[in-house]
Amino acid sequence: MTSPHDHPAQSEESGAVASNAGNGASRLMLLTYVLVTPARNEAQFIELTLKSMVGQTFRPLKWVIVSDGSTDGTDDIVRKYTACHPWIELVCMPERRERHFAGKVHAFNAGYDRVKDLDFDIVGNLDADVSFEPEHFEFLTGKMGEAPQLGVAGAPFREGTYQYDYRFTNIENVWGGCQLFRRACFEAIGGYMPLKGGCIDHVAVLSARMHGWQTRTFTEKVCLHHRQMGTALHGGLTARFKFGAKDYSVGNHPLWELFRTFYQMTQRPFVVGGLALGSGYAWSLIRGAEIPLSRELVAFVRREQMQRLRRFFGGKPQTTASQVVAAPTMAARLASSASARIEGENR
């Protein structure tokens, strides 16, 4: 069993890679990175994340864990590791009465303040309830080193037996539980937007693409997500209604949402689940609910969605009769899978 003292052959003072790491000169070209982890009452799972980070073949210059008013022993668990690993730092914030998604951004910013003066290439947001293989960050930073225009990178998550079907999900979307930003990209988008209603991670990725950066999920690696997402993946009709409202809040095009609604009607609970989702979007549209994004970003989101639908329907020069019949269902699934990431990011 891993203890706070166990570590591979790498300097404890920084993210420098030891010369005997096994991949030769290519490892010396890896971009340096820092991580920030907002954590609120994560005692149940945070040690799995800590063990995964201590076991990394390529460590960050600094990893700041921001305890956002935790009262369940999270801080004590983290202190066991900060005592042994100087590249891990704990920042404790006072307990908040308000519970909203903007609080995660405030916690992240408190951690970023601790690393912003360091000389690093990549900044990452890492959740406190995930685990991953020892080569996880070496792999992702290596991919970013190979592609100068890659602004955001990450890996898919798996929860139990559940994982997104990447035959239909947009590979450009990056799950929020482990997002790596090139520093220039992160600064260009102004960091995370403190949206009380959620979709913070999703909006950051959209903003990066709007600013001309590439974004990518690499399916060769995976994050194991240990906290069940509850209503985000397994919720009832009320949750579906709320997700429809969230879809509206991030600027989804009505036609895109129509395909998403259509697909959800074919999933359990049959018909009513999709109707609840569509109703949430429609209700927000009818009452003119606020979309807390810039007009420029909303226009970009809708343009992307329409381009994807046009590519789907018109991208193949030869189409069989069976493909014509299947096209609406396949397009609906594509829209649903891409938008479903919002749900995973707002647990």
C-alpha positions in Angstrom: 0.0 0.0 0.0 1.3 3.5 -0.9 2.2 5.7 2.0 2.7 9.5 2.0 6.5 8.8 1.8 6.5 6.5 -1.3 7.6 8.1 -4.6 9.2 7.3 -7.9 12.7 8.6 -9.0 11.9 12.3 -9.3 13.0 15.4 -7.4 10.8 16.3 -4.4 11.7 19.9 -4.9 10.2 20.5 -8.3 8.6 18.9 -11.3 12.0 18.0 -12.8 12.2 14.5 -14.2 15.0 12.2 -13.2 17.4 11.1 -15.9 16.7 7.4 -15.3 12.9 7.7 -16.0 13.2 5.5 -19.0 12.0 7.5 -22.0 15.3 9.2 -22.7 15.7 12.7 -24.1 12.0 13.1 -25.1 11.1 13.4 -21.4 13.3 16.4 -21.0 11.1 18.3 -23.5 7.9 17.9 -21.4 6.2 21.2 -20.5 6.3 22.1 -16.8 2.9 22.3 -15.1 1.1 23.3 -11.9 -2.1 22.0 -10.5 -4.9 23.4 -8.4 -7.5 21.3 -6.6 -10.6 22.9 -5.0 -11.8 20.5 -2.3 -14.8 20.7 -0.1 -15.4 17.8 2.3 -13.6 15.2 0.1 -12.2 13.0 3.0 -13.8 9.9 1.5 -11.8 10.0 -1.8 -9.0 12.6 -1.7 -6.4 10.2 -0.6 -6.9 8.2 -3.8 -6.1 11.4 -5.7 -3.1 12.1 -3.4 -1.7 8.6 -4.0 -2.1 9.0 -7.7 -0.2 12.2 -7.8 2.6 11.0 -5.6 3.0 8.1 -7.9 3.2 10.2 -11.1 6.3 9.7 -13.3 6.2 13.4 -14.1 5.2 15.6 -11.2 4.0 19.3 -11.1 6.2 22.1 -10.0 3.5 22.8 -7.4 0.2 21.3 -6.5 -2.1 23.5 -4.4 -5.1 21.9 -2.7 -7.6 24.5 -1.6 -9.8 23.3 1.2 -13.0 25.2 0.7 -14.3 25.2 4.2 -14.0 21.5 4.7 -15.2 20.1 8.0 -14.8 16.3 7.5 -11.1 15.7 8.0 -10.0 16.6 4.4 -7.4 19.0 5.8 -5.8 16.4 8.1 -5.4 13.9 5.2 -3.8 16.5 3.0 -1.4 17.5 5.8 0.0 14.0 5.9 1.2 14.5 2.4 2.4 18.1 2.6 4.6 17.0 5.5 6.5 14.6 3.1 6.2 16.3 -0.3 7.1 20.0 -0.4 5.6 20.4 -3.9 2.1 19.8 -2.3 0.6 22.8 -0.6 -2.6 23.1 1.4 -4.6 26.4 1.5 -7.5 26.5 3.9 -10.5 28.8 3.2 -13.3 29.6 5.7 -16.5 27.7 5.5 -19.1 29.2 3.1 -22.8 29.4 3.8 -23.7 29.7 0.1 -23.5 26.6 -2.1 -23.1 27.4 -5.8 -20.7 26.5 -8.6 -19.0 29.9 -8.5 -17.5 28.9 -5.2 -15.3 26.4 -7.0 -13.9 29.2 -9.1 -13.2 31.3 -6.1 -11.3 28.4 -4.5 -9.4 27.7 -7.7 -8.4 31.4 -8.0 -7.1 31.3 -4.4 -4.9 28.4 -5.4 -3.8 30.0 -8.6 -2.6 33.0 -6.7 -0.1 30.7 -5.0 1.4 29.6 -8.3 1.0 32.4 -10.8 4.5 33.8 -10.1 6.1 30.5 -10.9 7.6 29.8 -14.4 5.3 27.1 -15.8 3.8 26.2 -19.2 0.6 24.5 -18.1 -2.0 25.0 -15.4 -4.4 22.2 -14.5 -7.6 21.9 -12.6 -7.8 18.5 -10.8 -10.8 17.3 -8.9 -10.3 15.7 -5.4 -12.2 12.5 -6.1 -10.4 11.0 -9.1 -7.5 8.5 -9.6 -5.4 7.7 -12.6 -2.3 5.8 -13.8 1.3 6.9 -13.0 1.9 8.1 -16.6 -1.2 10.2 -16.7 0.3 13.7 -16.6 3.5 12.7 -18.4 1.3 11.6 -21.3 -1.0 14.7 -21.4 1.8 17.2 -21.0 3.7 15.3 -23.7 0.8 15.7 -26.1 0.6 19.4 -25.4 4.3 19.7 -26.0 3.9 18.1 -29.4 1.1 20.5 -30.5 1.7 24.2 -29.8 -1.9 25.2 -30.7 -3.4 22.7 -28.2 -4.8 25.0 -25.5 -6.8 22.5 -23.4 -6.2 18.8 -23.0 -7.6 16.0 -20.8 -8.8 12.4 -20.6 -12.3 10.9 -20.3 -13.7 9.8 -17.0 -15.1 6.4 -16.0 -17.5 5.9 -13.2 -18.1 2.3 -12.5 -19.0 0.8 -15.8 -20.1 4.1 -17.3 -18.0 6.0 -19.8 -19.0 8.3 -22.7 -19.2 6.6 -26.1 -16.5 8.5 -28.1 -17.9 7.3 -31.4 -20.5 10.0 -30.9 -19.1 12.4 -28.3 -17.2 15.5 -29.6 -13.5 14.7 -28.9 -12.9 18.4 -28.6 -14.8 18.6 -25.4 -12.7 18.1 -22.2 -14.1 16.8 -19.0 -13.8 19.2 -16.1 -12.4 16.8 -13.5 -8.9 17.0 -15.0 -8.4 19.9 -17.4 -4.9 21.1 -18.5 -4.6 24.6 -20.0 -1.6 26.0 -21.8 -0.8 29.1 -19.7 -1.2 31.4 -22.7 -4.7 29.9 -23.4 -5.8 30.2 -19.8 -4.8 33.8 -19.6 -6.4 34.6 -22.9 -9.8 33.4 -21.8 -9.5 35.1 -18.4 -9.6 31.8 -16.4 -12.8 30.2 -15.3 -16.0 32.3 -15.3 -17.7 32.3 -11.8 -21.1 31.0 -13.0 -23.4 30.3 -10.1 -25.5 27.9 -12.2 -22.6 25.7 -13.3 -21.1 24.7 -16.6 -17.9 26.4 -15.6 -15.6 23.8 -17.1 -17.6 23.5 -20.3 -17.6 27.3 -20.9 -13.8 27.4 -20.4 -13.3 24.9 -23.2 -15.7 26.7 -25.5 -14.0 30.0 -24.7 -10.6 28.5 -25.6 -11.9 27.3 -29.0 -13.4 30.7 -29.6 -10.0 32.3 -29.0 -8.5 30.0 -31.7 -7.0 27.3 -29.5 -7.4 23.6 -30.1 -9.0 21.4 -27.4 -8.8 17.7 -27.2 -9.7 14.6 -25.1 -7.2 11.8 -25.4 -8.9 8.5 -25.0 -5.7 6.6 -24.5 -5.9 7.5 -20.8 -8.8 7.6 -18.3 -9.6 9.2 -14.9 -11.5 7.0 -12.5 -14.2 9.1 -10.9 -15.1 7.8 -7.5 -17.9 10.0 -6.3 -21.1 9.0 -8.0 -22.5 11.9 -10.0 -26.0 11.3 -8.7 -28.6 13.3 -10.6 -26.1 14.3 -13.2 -26.2 10.8 -14.7 -29.0 8.9 -12.9 -31.5 11.6 -12.0 -35.2 11.9 -12.4 -37.5 14.2 -14.4 -36.7 17.2 -12.3 -33.0 16.8 -13.0 -33.7 16.4 -16.7 -35.7 19.6 -16.6 -32.8 21.4 -14.9 -30.3 20.1 -17.5 -32.5 21.5 -20.3 -32.4 24.8 -18.6 -28.6 24.5 -18.3 -28.4 23.7 -22.0 -30.2 27.0 -22.7 -27.9 28.9 -20.3 -24.8 27.8 -22.3 -26.3 29.0 -25.5 -27.3 25.7 -27.2 -29.0 26.2 -30.6 -32.7 25.3 -30.6 -32.2 22.8 -33.4 -29.4 21.2 -31.6 -31.5 20.9 -28.5 -34.3 19.4 -30.6 -32.1 16.5 -31.6 -30.9 16.1 -28.0 -34.5 16.0 -26.8 -35.4 13.5 -29.5 -32.5 11.1 -28.5 -33.4 11.4 -24.8 -36.9 10.3 -25.5 -35.4 7.0 -26.7 -33.7 6.4 -23.4 -35.0 5.6 -19.9 -37.3 6.9 -18.8 -38.7 6.6 -22.3 -40.4 9.6 -23.8 -40.9 11.6 -20.6 -37.2 12.0 -19.9 -36.7 13.7 -23.2 -39.8 15.7 -22.8 -38.6 16.9 -19.4 -35.3 18.0 -20.9 -36.9 19.8 -23.8 -39.4 21.4 -21.5 -36.5 22.8 -19.4 -35.0 24.4 -22.4 -38.3 25.6 -23.8 -39.4 27.1 -20.5 -36.1 29.1 -20.2 -36.5 30.3 -23.8 -40.1 31.4 -23.4 -39.5 33.3 -20.2 -36.3 34.9 -21.6 -34.0 33.5 -19.0 -30.6 35.1 -18.8 -27.7 33.5 -20.7 -24.7 34.6 -18.7 -22.3 34.4 -21.6 -21.2 37.0 -24.1 -23.2 37.3 -27.4 -19.9 36.5 -29.1 -19.5 33.2 -27.2 -23.2 32.2 -27.7 -22.9 32.8 -31.5 -19.7 30.7 -31.5 -21.4 27.8 -29.7 -24.3 27.8 -32.1 -22.1 28.1 -35.1 -20.1 25.1 -34.0 -23.2 23.0 -33.4 -24.7 23.8 -36.8 -21.5 23.0 -38.5 -21.4 19.6 -36.8 -24.9 18.8 -37.8 -24.2 19.9 -41.4 -21.1 17.8 -41.5 -23.1 14.8 -40.2 -25.9 15.1 -42.7 -23.8 16.3 -45.7 -20.3 15.1 -45.0 -20.5 11.7 -46.9 -20.7 11.7 -50.7 -22.4 8.4 -50.9 -25.4 7.6 -48.6 -27.3 4.4 -48.5 -31.1 4.2 -47.8 -30.5 2.7 -44.4 -28.1 5.6 -43.5 -30.8 8.1 -44.5 -33.3 6.4 -42.2 -30.8 6.2 -39.4 -29.5 9.8 -39.8 -31.9 11.6 -37.5 -31.3 9.1 -34.6 -27.5 9.2 -35.1 -27.5 13.0 -35.2 -29.6 13.2 -32.1 -27.2 10.9 -30.3 -24.3 13.0 -31.4 -26.0 16.2 -30.0 -27.0 14.4 -26.8 -23.6 12.9 -26.1 -21.9 16.2 -26.6 -24.3 18.2 -24.5 -24.3 15.5 -21.8 -20.8 16.5 -20.8 -22.4 19.5 -19.2 -24.2 17.2 -16.9 -21.0 15.4 -15.9 -19.3 18.7 -15.2 -21.9 19.9 -12.8 -22.4 17.2 -10.2 
